[in-house]
Amino acid sequence: MPVAGDSLQAYRAKRNFGRTQEPQGSLAKQGERLSFVVQRHDATRLHYDLRLEWGGVLKSWAVTRGPSLDPADKRLAVEVEDHPLDYGSFEGTIPKAEYGGGTVQLFDRGLWAPLNPDSVDEDLAKGELKFVLAGERLKGGFVLVRMKPRRGAKPEPRHNWLLIKEKDSMATPGAGDAVLRAETSIASGRTLAEIAKGAAPPAKPAAKAKAAPKTKVEPKPAPKTKAAPKAKASAAVPRFVEPQLCRLVSAPPAGKDWLHELKIDGYRLQLRIEGGRATLRTRTGLDWTDRFPAIAEAAKALPDALIDGEAAALDAQGQPHFPTLQGFLSGTNTAPLVFFAFDLLQDGTRDLRGEPLEARKAALRKMLPAKGAVLRYLEHFPAPGEAVLASACRLEMEGIVSKRRDAPYASGRGDSWVKSKCRGRDEFVIGGFSRGVRGHGLGALLVGAWRDGKLAYLGRVGTGYSAATATDLVSRLTPLERRGSAFTGKPAKTSDVVWVKPELVAEVAYGGWTEEGLLRHASFQGLREDKPAKSVTPPPEPEAPAAPRTRPAAKAPLGMSHPDRVLWPETAKTPALTKADLAAYFDRFADRILAHVAGRPLSLLRAPDGITGGLFFQRHAMPGQSPLIGAVQVEGQAKPYMRIDDAAGLAALAQVSAVELHPWGAKADAPGVPDRLVFDLDPDEGIPFDRVLDGARELRERIQALGLAPFARVTGGKGLHVVVPLAPPKGKGGPGWPEAKGFARLVCAMMERDAPKLYTTTLAKKARKGRIFLDYLRNDRLSTAIASWSPRARPGAPVACPIPWSAVKKGLDPAGWTLAGLLAAKKMPADPWADFAAAAGSLRDAIEKVSRAA
């Protein structure tokens, strides 16, 4: 990390710290994780200051219209002077006569990560920086692009950039400014006007649960300051507030600090009443008042307020039922509608979001009619969460939502609201459908979700439709027909599939996930019209309590993007493994891995969407790749190959989700000189592994008889490798790849000649039936083989692991070494190949011996 110079001189020179409360600051040591802050700044004109921690300071841009979550918006961002890290917590008023005079509010804050952490300074100098924000309001990928000055124009003292949202799962096309409607500080809960007037932040509740107010608590009065408005003065009701969202957990939280509500099966809506007029907005801010006229009509009698709740339709048993709601909205049935109100954000006189949950709910209860048919107060239960969840499941409800009783209302997804489900239930994007029996009707929906701008395939939904629903779905999907699949992962069977544009969103109930990462026991519940298809991301992994297969989460390297992305889904024996886990494994086993890949031309099997998504094999270096991944120009090849030389290179491979490493059998500085041979014993289907072990031991004896030292390696699959180290040839004109390949072929041919019913050297499948294929073809100039200690892109993340010959016996499991097991081991396992390099023998001598034996 380059150390910044005295880049704060310009910052200090512009400020009189005797008059302004801004921090004077100093260069700081950069932390392990990079922070960012966005400050809403009401100066000469309202703007937003984006600040990214880098090199011990905050790199800063003034975004004139504020950041947008719509990739179509290009927001002007004027580069300004570096600010000290202390400025990231500044909120207050700068005197009018001072530089930047006006009110500063903390609009958002969190962590950021550059897409290419090793070239940030170079990217800034070039004028294009891609990065990811993980804030409370701003999330996902962004890019800063420096604008070129107009031809003939004088150079500007400050560079103009464009801030653009990337097209990812966090983007909100058409509603980019919705995030700016949040009026309060992310830190103090105050509006700009309250900060300007010097109003104190909303009082924080007592830390202990026993000090929390009882159910009959009244809302606290506004803090009394000279600038505070009188209690009876009314306040404008916000048009819309970004809703607070739940985090998924596998079990409800325990303790008296939590209240538990039934999870209503409907549409999340925000009810706004002002002057006897009611409006209803979805969680993305869409106006749906005309779709729920009965609720709007019933709410007119309420005082001015902003209420959070859920609209639901009741079935014949009086229970919320999502398919019934779908039928009502599509006009196919009539059903009683209910708005279940569960939070009060504003009561017409003041903002209540800073109050404890219990106080807000008590005020909401007083506001609503005691026995309303349409407007109902959603009760909460102080009983243990597990008991409430069990009751909800017996009632066939979706699950429960648990909320901290003393927490304020905080837009976005945090830790104070969590949900636990009776059964998996989420939204998925429809990317195709299969025809029913005899090619008519609807057989199943093919669904997925957006991950990094790509539609990941997540399985089929073949139940849950009535005949009328199936007909309606086909009529909606047919106009969206397209050529080819929009999914990155290919479904198992596609001959009967009609591919469609990924525009419709289905709510699906399911019983879990298969080892391949596909939906299990999926059932269609209805279409979701309140959620854009582009916003649907894969369901989050539930945060589970300690269990036999759980382990501490791996620490992600500094700057790693998407460290929590699952590369290997959970299996019956192994936990799910993420990019951070892969990086941790590469870090722990760096010396072992580098002994077999460092300084060699290298090919990669990459899994950007995990092993259940699209895999691709990369042989050549690419423009823009990390500088930690080198390039090797090989004679006769138009494009350079890749190479790495150290642990930092392995970390760069983890960043690009390289789940398999395939090196050459030669060093990059001498690609024509083989320094190892690889024999792959690949059995036909149905051949027991014990026969492979017999073949490996026989091959070992033959190779030892030729004066070479063979080593054994399980591959993580059904086969086994025998690897032979070779000494550098003496003098010029030593054996090259043609001689190495010929030698390997001859050794295998001799085994085939002596036992033709057991072995074959013919690649054709029909010749391999009932036999073990002795694959010598990996011993060629451009060929590769899996590296020792490399993970494999297979369920359970097996590792191609070196083993001692004493382990090559009955009972050996070729996939018995896994990434999770090796990473969790308290001690590093012994290296059975510790003397691999020292055991290298002469290929020339071996060739002479085998020629005489043949």
BELBELSUL-V187475 format. One record per residue. N is the residue number from 1. SS is DSSP state (H for helix, E for strand, C for the rest). BURIAL is + if it has 16 or more other C-alpha atoms within 10 Angstrom, else -. D_CENTER is the distance of its C-alpha to the mean C-alpha in whole Angstrom. Layout:
{{N;SS;BURIAL;D_CENTER} {N;SS;BURIAL;D_CENTER}}
This chain:
{{1;C;-;26} {2;C;-;29} {3;C;-;31} {4;C;-;32} {5;C;-;35} {6;C;-;37} {7;C;+;35} {8;C;+;35} {9;H;-;39} {10;H;-;39} {11;H;-;37} {12;H;+;40} {13;H;-;42} {14;C;-;41} {15;C;+;41} {16;C;-;44} {17;C;-;43} {18;C;-;46} {19;C;-;45} {20;C;+;41} {21;C;-;39} {22;C;+;36} {23;C;+;36} {24;C;+;38} {25;C;-;35} {26;C;+;35} {27;C;+;33} {28;C;-;30} {29;C;-;29} {30;C;+;25} {31;C;-;23} {32;C;-;20} {33;C;-;17} {34;E;+;18} {35;E;+;19} {36;E;+;19} {37;E;+;22} {38;E;+;23} {39;E;+;26} {40;E;+;28} {41;E;+;32} {42;E;+;35} {43;C;+;37} {44;C;-;39} {45;C;-;37} {46;E;-;34} {47;E;+;31} {48;E;+;27} {49;E;+;27} {50;E;+;24} {51;E;+;24} {52;E;+;21} {53;E;+;22} {54;E;+;23} {55;C;+;26} {56;C;+;28} {57;E;+;28} {58;E;+;26} {59;E;+;26} {60;E;+;27} {61;E;+;27} {62;E;+;29} {63;E;+;27} {64;C;+;30} {65;C;+;29} {66;C;+;25} {67;C;+;22} {68;C;+;21} {69;C;+;18} {70;C;+;20} {71;C;+;19} {72;C;+;23} {73;C;+;24} {74;E;+;25} {75;E;+;26} {76;E;+;28} {77;E;+;27} {78;E;+;30} {79;E;+;30} {80;E;+;32} {81;E;+;33} {82;E;+;31} {83;E;+;31} {84;C;+;31} {85;H;+;28} {86;H;+;30} {87;H;+;30} {88;H;+;26} {89;H;-;28} {90;C;-;31} {91;C;+;32} {92;E;+;35} {93;E;+;38} {94;E;+;39} {95;C;-;43} {96;C;-;44} {97;C;-;46} {98;C;-;43} {99;C;-;41} {100;C;+;38} {101;C;+;40} {102;E;+;38} {103;E;+;36} {104;E;+;32} {105;E;+;30} {106;E;+;26} {107;E;+;24} {108;E;+;21} {109;E;+;19} {110;E;+;16} {111;E;+;15} {112;E;+;14} {113;E;+;13} {114;E;+;15} {115;C;+;14} {116;C;+;17} {117;H;+;18} {118;H;-;21} {119;H;+;23} {120;H;+;22} {121;H;-;26} {122;H;-;26} {123;H;+;24} {124;H;-;26} {125;H;-;29} {126;H;-;28} {127;C;-;27} {128;E;+;23} {129;E;+;20} {130;E;+;17} {131;E;+;14} {132;E;+;11} {133;E;+;12} {134;E;+;11} {135;E;+;14} {136;C;+;16} {137;C;+;17} {138;C;+;15} {139;E;+;11} {140;E;+;10} {141;E;+;12} {142;E;+;15} {143;E;+;18} {144;E;+;22} {145;E;+;25} {146;E;+;28} {147;C;-;31} {148;C;-;34} {149;C;-;37} {150;C;-;39} {151;C;-;42} {152;C;-;45} {153;C;-;43} {154;C;-;44} {155;C;-;41} {156;C;-;39} {157;C;-;39} {158;C;-;36} {159;C;+;33} {160;E;+;31} {161;E;+;28} {162;E;+;26} {163;E;+;22} {164;E;+;20} {165;E;+;17} {166;C;+;15} {167;C;+;14} {168;C;+;11} {169;C;+;10} {170;C;+;11} {171;C;+;14} {172;C;+;17} {173;C;+;20} {174;C;-;23} {175;C;-;22} {176;H;+;21} {177;H;+;24} {178;H;+;23} {179;H;+;21} {180;H;+;24} {181;H;-;26} {182;C;+;25} {183;C;+;28} {184;C;+;28} {185;C;+;27} {186;C;+;24} {187;C;-;26} {188;C;+;29} {189;C;+;29} {190;C;+;32} {191;C;+;32} {192;H;+;34} {193;H;-;37} {194;H;+;37} {195;H;+;36} {196;H;+;39} {197;H;+;41} {198;C;+;40} {199;C;+;39} {200;C;+;38} {201;C;+;34} {202;C;+;34} {203;C;+;36} {204;C;-;33} {205;C;+;34} {206;C;-;35} {207;C;-;33} {208;C;-;35} {209;H;-;34} {210;H;-;38} {211;H;-;38} {212;C;+;36} {213;C;+;38} {214;C;-;40} {215;C;-;39} {216;C;-;42} {217;C;-;40} {218;C;+;41} {219;C;+;39} {220;C;-;40} {221;C;-;42} {222;C;+;40} {223;C;-;41} {224;C;-;45} {225;C;-;45} {226;C;-;47} {227;C;-;45} {228;C;-;44} {229;C;+;45} {230;C;-;47} {231;C;-;46} {232;C;-;47} {233;C;-;46} {234;C;-;43} {235;C;-;40} {236;C;-;38} {237;C;+;36} {238;C;+;32} {239;C;+;32} {240;C;+;28} {241;C;+;26} {242;C;+;22} {243;C;+;22} {244;E;-;20} {245;E;+;17} {246;E;+;17} {247;E;+;14} {248;E;+;15} {249;E;+;17} {250;C;-;19} {251;C;+;22} {252;C;+;23} {253;C;+;24} {254;C;-;28} {255;C;-;30} {256;C;+;32} {257;C;+;30} {258;E;+;28} {259;E;+;29} {260;E;+;28} {261;E;+;28} {262;E;+;28} {263;C;+;25} {264;C;+;27} {265;C;+;26} {266;C;+;27} {267;E;+;25} {268;E;+;24} {269;E;+;27} {270;E;+;28} {271;E;+;32} {272;E;+;34} {273;E;+;38} {274;E;+;40} {275;C;-;44} {276;C;-;44} {277;E;-;41} {278;E;+;38} {279;E;+;35} {280;E;+;32} {281;E;+;28} {282;E;+;25} {283;C;+;22} {284;C;+;21} {285;C;+;25} {286;C;+;26} {287;E;-;30} {288;C;+;31} {289;H;+;34} {290;H;-;36} {291;H;-;34} {292;C;+;35} {293;H;-;39} {294;H;+;40} {295;H;+;37} {296;H;+;38} {297;H;-;42} {298;H;-;42} {299;H;+;40} {300;C;+;42} {301;C;-;45} {302;C;+;42} {303;C;+;42} {304;C;+;40} {305;E;+;37} {306;E;+;33} {307;E;+;32} {308;E;+;28} {309;E;+;28} {310;E;+;28} {311;E;+;30} {312;E;+;31} {313;E;+;34} {314;E;+;36} {315;C;+;37} {316;C;-;41} {317;C;-;40} {318;C;-;39} {319;C;-;35} {320;E;+;32} {321;C;+;31} {322;H;+;28} {323;H;+;30} {324;H;+;33} {325;H;+;32} {326;H;+;30} {327;H;+;34} {328;H;+;35} {329;H;+;33} {330;H;-;34} {331;C;-;38} {332;C;-;38} {333;C;-;39} {334;C;-;40} {335;C;+;39} {336;C;+;39} {337;E;+;37} {338;E;+;36} {339;E;+;33} {340;E;+;32} {341;E;+;32} {342;E;+;30} {343;E;+;30} {344;E;+;32} {345;E;+;31} {346;E;+;34} {347;C;+;38} {348;C;+;40} {349;C;+;41} {350;C;+;38} {351;E;+;34} {352;C;+;33} {353;C;+;30} {354;C;+;31} {355;C;+;33} {356;C;+;32} {357;H;+;30} {358;H;+;34} {359;H;+;36} {360;H;+;34} {361;H;+;34} {362;H;+;38} {363;H;+;38} {364;H;+;37} {365;H;+;39} {366;H;-;42} {367;H;-;41} {368;C;+;40} {369;C;-;43} {370;C;-;44} {371;C;-;44} {372;C;-;43} {373;C;-;42} {374;C;+;39} {375;E;+;38} {376;E;+;37} {377;E;+;36} {378;C;+;33} {379;C;-;34} {380;C;+;32} {381;E;-;33} {382;C;-;34} {383;C;-;34} {384;C;+;32} {385;H;+;28} {386;H;+;29} {387;H;-;32} {388;H;+;31} {389;H;+;28} {390;H;-;31} {391;H;-;33} {392;H;+;30} {393;H;+;29} {394;H;-;33} {395;C;-;33} {396;C;-;31} {397;C;+;29} {398;C;+;25} {399;E;+;24} {400;E;+;25} {401;E;+;23} {402;E;+;24} {403;E;+;25} {404;E;+;26} {405;C;+;30} {406;C;+;30} {407;C;+;27} {408;C;+;27} {409;C;+;26} {410;C;+;22} {411;C;+;21} {412;E;+;17} {413;E;+;15} {414;E;-;16} {415;E;-;18} {416;E;+;21} {417;E;+;20} {418;E;+;19} {419;E;+;19} {420;E;+;20} {421;E;+;21} {422;C;+;24} {423;C;-;22} {424;E;+;19} {425;E;+;19} {426;E;+;16} {427;E;+;17} {428;E;+;16} {429;E;+;17} {430;E;+;20} {431;E;+;21} {432;E;+;24} {433;E;+;27} {434;E;+;29} {435;C;+;33} {436;C;-;35} {437;H;-;38} {438;H;-;40} {439;H;-;38} {440;C;-;38} {441;C;+;36} {442;C;+;32} {443;C;+;31} {444;E;+;27} {445;E;+;24} {446;E;+;22} {447;E;+;18} {448;E;+;15} {449;E;+;12} {450;E;+;10} {451;E;+;7} {452;C;+;8} {453;C;-;12} {454;E;+;12} {455;E;+;13} {456;E;+;12} {457;E;+;15} {458;E;+;15} {459;E;+;19} {460;E;+;22} {461;E;+;24} {462;C;+;27} {463;E;+;29} {464;C;+;29} {465;C;+;31} {466;C;-;35} {467;H;-;37} {468;H;-;37} {469;H;+;33} {470;H;+;33} {471;H;-;35} {472;H;-;34} {473;H;+;30} {474;H;+;32} {475;H;-;34} {476;H;-;31} {477;H;+;29} {478;H;-;32} {479;C;-;32} {480;C;+;28} {481;E;+;29} {482;C;-;28} {483;C;-;29} {484;C;-;26} {485;C;+;23} {486;C;+;20} {487;E;+;17} {488;C;+;16} {489;C;+;16} {490;C;+;20} {491;C;-;22} {492;C;-;24} {493;C;-;27} {494;C;-;27} {495;C;-;31} {496;C;-;32} {497;E;+;29} {498;E;+;29} {499;E;+;26} {500;E;+;25} {501;C;+;24} {502;C;+;20} {503;C;-;22} {504;C;+;22} {505;E;+;20} {506;E;+;21} {507;E;+;21} {508;E;+;21} {509;E;+;22} {510;E;+;21} {511;C;-;22} {512;C;-;19} {513;E;+;17} {514;C;-;19} {515;C;+;19} {516;C;+;17} {517;C;+;15} {518;C;+;17} {519;E;+;18} {520;C;+;21} {521;C;+;24} {522;C;+;23} {523;E;+;25} {524;E;+;25} {525;E;+;26} {526;E;+;26} {527;E;+;25} {528;C;+;23} {529;C;-;24} {530;C;+;23} {531;C;+;19} {532;C;-;19} {533;H;+;17} {534;H;+;15} {535;H;+;14} {536;C;+;13} {537;E;+;9} {538;C;+;9} {539;C;-;10} {540;C;-;9} {541;C;-;10} {542;C;-;13} {543;E;-;14} {544;C;-;17} {545;C;-;21} {546;C;-;22} {547;C;-;23} {548;C;-;24} {549;C;-;21} {550;C;-;19} {551;C;-;19} {552;C;-;18} {553;C;-;14} {554;C;+;15} {555;C;-;15} {556;C;+;13} {557;C;+;15} {558;C;-;16} {559;C;+;14} {560;C;+;11} {561;C;+;9} {562;C;+;5} {563;C;+;7} {564;C;+;5} {565;C;+;4} {566;E;+;7} {567;E;+;10} {568;E;+;13} {569;C;+;13} {570;C;+;16} {571;C;+;19} {572;C;-;22} {573;C;-;23} {574;C;+;20} {575;C;+;17} {576;C;+;13} {577;E;+;12} {578;E;+;9} {579;H;+;9} {580;H;+;11} {581;H;+;13} {582;H;+;14} {583;H;+;15} {584;H;+;17} {585;H;+;19} {586;H;+;20} {587;H;+;21} {588;H;-;23} {589;C;+;25} {590;H;+;25} {591;H;-;29} {592;H;+;29} {593;H;+;27} {594;H;+;28} {595;H;+;32} {596;H;+;31} {597;H;+;29} {598;C;+;30} {599;C;+;32} {600;C;+;32} {601;C;+;30} {602;E;+;27} {603;E;+;25} {604;E;+;21} {605;E;+;20} {606;E;+;16} {607;C;+;13} {608;C;+;11} {609;C;+;9} {610;C;+;10} {611;C;+;14} {612;C;+;14} {613;C;+;13} {614;C;+;16} {615;C;+;17} {616;E;-;19} {617;E;-;22} {618;E;+;22} {619;C;+;26} {620;E;+;27} {621;C;+;25} {622;C;-;24} {623;C;-;25} {624;C;-;22} {625;C;-;21} {626;C;+;21} {627;C;-;24} {628;C;+;24} {629;C;+;24} {630;E;+;27} {631;E;+;29} {632;E;+;32} {633;C;+;35} {634;C;+;36} {635;C;-;40} {636;C;-;40} {637;C;-;36} {638;C;-;36} {639;C;-;32} {640;C;+;31} {641;E;+;29} {642;E;+;27} {643;E;+;27} {644;C;+;26} {645;C;+;29} {646;C;+;27} {647;H;+;24} {648;H;-;23} {649;H;+;22} {650;H;+;21} {651;H;+;18} {652;H;+;18} {653;H;+;17} {654;H;+;14} {655;H;+;13} {656;C;+;13} {657;C;+;12} {658;E;+;16} {659;E;+;16} {660;E;+;20} {661;E;+;23} {662;E;+;26} {663;E;+;29} {664;C;+;32} {665;C;+;35} {666;C;+;37} {667;C;+;36} {668;H;+;35} {669;H;-;38} {670;H;-;40} {671;C;+;38} {672;C;+;42} {673;C;+;43} {674;C;+;41} {675;C;+;40} {676;E;+;39} {677;E;+;39} {678;E;+;37} {679;E;+;39} {680;E;+;36} {681;E;+;38} {682;E;+;36} {683;E;+;38} {684;C;+;38} {685;C;-;37} {686;C;-;39} {687;C;-;40} {688;C;-;40} {689;H;+;38} {690;H;-;41} {691;H;-;43} {692;H;+;40} {693;H;+;41} {694;H;-;44} {695;H;+;44} {696;H;+;42} {697;H;+;45} {698;H;-;47} {699;H;+;45} {700;H;+;45} {701;H;-;49} {702;H;+;50} {703;H;+;48} {704;H;-;49} {705;H;-;53} {706;C;+;52} {707;C;+;51} {708;C;+;48} {709;C;+;45} {710;E;+;42} {711;E;+;39} {712;E;+;37} {713;E;+;33} {714;E;+;31} {715;C;+;29} {716;C;+;26} {717;C;+;28} {718;C;+;31} {719;C;+;33} {720;E;+;34} {721;E;+;35} {722;E;+;38} {723;E;+;38} {724;E;+;41} {725;E;+;41} {726;E;+;43} {727;C;+;46} {728;C;-;46} {729;C;+;49} {730;C;-;52} {731;C;-;53} {732;C;-;53} {733;C;-;52} {734;C;-;51} {735;C;+;49} {736;C;+;46} {737;H;+;43} {738;H;-;46} {739;H;+;48} {740;H;+;45} {741;H;+;44} {742;H;+;47} {743;H;+;48} {744;H;+;45} {745;H;+;46} {746;H;+;49} {747;H;+;48} {748;H;+;46} {749;H;+;49} {750;H;+;52} {751;H;+;49} {752;H;+;49} {753;H;-;53} {754;H;-;54} {755;C;-;52} {756;C;-;51} {757;C;-;50} {758;C;+;47} {759;E;+;46} {760;E;+;45} {761;C;+;44} {762;C;-;44} {763;C;-;41} {764;C;-;41} {765;H;-;40} {766;H;-;44} {767;H;-;45} {768;H;+;42} {769;C;+;43} {770;C;+;44} {771;C;+;43} {772;E;+;41} {773;E;+;40} {774;E;+;41} {775;E;+;39} {776;C;+;40} {777;C;+;39} {778;C;+;36} {779;C;+;39} {780;C;+;39} {781;C;+;38} {782;C;+;35} {783;C;-;34} {784;C;+;31} {785;E;+;30} {786;E;+;27} {787;C;+;28} {788;C;+;29} {789;C;+;26} {790;E;+;23} {791;E;+;20} {792;C;+;21} {793;C;+;18} {794;C;+;20} {795;C;+;19} {796;C;+;19} {797;C;+;19} {798;E;+;22} {799;E;+;24} {800;E;+;27} {801;C;+;29} {802;E;+;32} {803;E;+;35} {804;C;-;39} {805;H;-;41} {806;H;-;42} {807;H;-;39} {808;C;+;40} {809;C;-;42} {810;C;-;41} {811;C;-;38} {812;C;-;36} {813;C;+;32} {814;C;+;31} {815;C;+;27} {816;C;+;28} {817;C;+;26} {818;E;+;23} {819;H;+;20} {820;H;+;19} {821;H;-;23} {822;H;+;24} {823;H;+;21} {824;H;-;23} {825;C;-;26} {826;C;-;28} {827;C;-;30} {828;C;-;30} {829;C;-;31} {830;C;-;35} {831;C;-;34} {832;C;-;37} {833;C;+;37} {834;C;-;38} {835;C;-;41} {836;C;+;39} {837;H;-;40} {838;H;-;44} {839;H;+;45} {840;C;+;44} {841;E;+;47} {842;C;+;49} {843;H;+;48} {844;H;+;52} {845;H;-;54} {846;H;+;52} {847;H;+;52} {848;H;-;56} {849;H;-;56} {850;H;+;54} {851;H;-;56} {852;H;-;59} {853;H;-;58} {854;C;-;57}}
